[in-house]
Amino acid sequence: MKIAIASSNGENVDLHLGKAYSLYIYEYDDEGITLLEHRILELEDDKHQGGKVIQACEDCDVIISIKYGFKSKIKADDAKIKLVSDEGPIDEVLKRYIDHYNFMRS
């Protein structure tokens, strides 16, 4: 499973989806969590661009950001990407999400 994290610094989930110019892409599998890459997006400063962020994460299963809007939720659903709202240190956020994911699968 590929998880995109909206983070300005690679340490904390601290960006709204519509303003997420910086995304850290992680892979979660049987071997654990691996950072795959850091993607930088060029977004216009004056408006939310959740659709553009979702498009940049087409290869991901999940995007975690501090918040997201209704239009972004619809676009993510259409792209079969799960949006999750959380904030804090990336390692803690990933652990919470993966623990929840594994609990729901059991």
C-alpha positions as CSV (number, residue, x, y, z in Angstrom):
1,M,0.0,0.0,0.0
2,K,1.3,3.4,-0.9
3,I,0.6,6.3,1.5
4,A,1.2,10.0,0.6
5,I,1.8,12.3,3.5
6,A,1.2,16.1,3.2
7,S,4.2,17.5,5.0
8,S,6.2,20.7,4.7
9,N,9.3,19.3,6.5
10,G,9.3,15.5,6.3
11,E,8.7,15.3,10.0
12,N,5.1,16.3,10.6
13,V,1.8,16.0,8.9
14,D,1.1,19.8,8.7
15,L,-0.4,20.7,5.3
16,H,-4.0,21.0,4.2
17,L,-4.6,18.8,1.1
18,G,-5.5,21.8,-1.1
19,K,-2.2,23.5,-0.2
20,A,0.0,20.3,-0.1
21,Y,3.0,21.4,-2.2
22,S,5.2,18.7,-0.5
23,L,4.3,15.0,-0.3
24,Y,6.3,12.2,1.2
25,I,5.4,8.8,-0.3
26,Y,5.7,5.7,1.8
27,E,5.2,2.0,1.1
28,Y,3.7,-0.2,3.7
29,D,4.0,-4.0,3.2
30,D,4.8,-7.2,5.2
31,E,8.4,-5.9,5.7
32,G,7.2,-2.6,7.3
33,I,7.2,1.1,6.2
34,T,9.7,2.5,3.7
35,L,10.0,6.1,2.5
36,L,10.0,5.9,-1.3
37,E,10.2,9.5,-2.5
38,H,9.6,13.2,-1.8
39,R,7.4,14.9,-4.4
40,I,7.3,18.7,-4.8
41,L,4.2,20.2,-6.6
42,E,3.9,23.6,-8.1
43,L,0.6,25.0,-6.9
44,E,-0.9,28.4,-7.3
45,D,-0.7,30.4,-4.1
46,D,-4.2,31.9,-4.2
47,K,-6.5,28.9,-4.2
48,H,-6.9,25.4,-2.9
49,Q,-5.8,22.8,-5.4
50,G,-6.9,19.4,-3.9
51,G,-7.6,18.0,-7.4
52,K,-4.1,18.7,-8.5
53,V,-2.7,17.0,-5.4
54,I,-4.9,14.0,-5.9
55,Q,-3.8,13.7,-9.5
56,A,-0.1,13.8,-8.4
57,C,-0.9,10.9,-6.1
58,E,-2.7,8.7,-8.6
59,D,-0.4,5.8,-7.8
60,C,-1.2,6.0,-4.0
61,D,-3.9,4.3,-2.1
62,V,-4.1,6.8,0.8
63,I,-3.3,10.5,1.3
64,I,-3.0,11.8,4.8
65,S,-3.3,15.6,5.4
66,I,-4.4,17.8,8.3
67,K,-7.7,18.5,6.5
68,Y,-9.4,18.3,3.1
69,G,-12.4,19.8,1.5
70,F,-15.6,18.3,0.1
71,K,-14.6,18.6,-3.5
72,S,-11.3,16.9,-2.8
73,K,-13.2,14.0,-1.1
74,I,-15.3,13.5,-4.3
75,K,-12.3,13.6,-6.5
76,A,-10.4,11.2,-4.3
77,D,-13.4,8.8,-4.2
78,D,-13.5,8.9,-8.1
79,A,-9.7,8.1,-8.2
80,K,-10.2,5.3,-5.6
81,I,-7.9,7.1,-3.1
82,K,-8.7,7.2,0.6
83,L,-8.3,10.5,2.3
84,V,-7.4,10.6,6.0
85,S,-7.3,13.6,8.2
86,D,-4.7,13.5,11.0
87,E,-1.8,15.6,12.2
88,G,1.4,15.3,14.2
89,P,4.7,13.5,13.7
90,I,4.8,11.4,10.6
91,D,5.9,8.2,12.4
92,E,3.0,8.5,14.9
93,V,0.5,9.3,12.2
94,L,1.6,6.4,10.1
95,K,1.5,4.0,13.1
96,R,-2.1,5.2,14.0
97,Y,-3.2,4.7,10.4
98,I,-1.6,1.3,9.9
99,D,-2.8,0.0,13.3
100,H,-6.3,1.0,12.4
101,Y,-5.9,-0.5,8.9
102,N,-4.7,-3.8,10.3
103,F,-7.5,-3.8,13.0
104,M,-10.2,-3.3,10.3
105,R,-8.7,-6.2,8.3
106,S,-8.7,-8.6,11.2
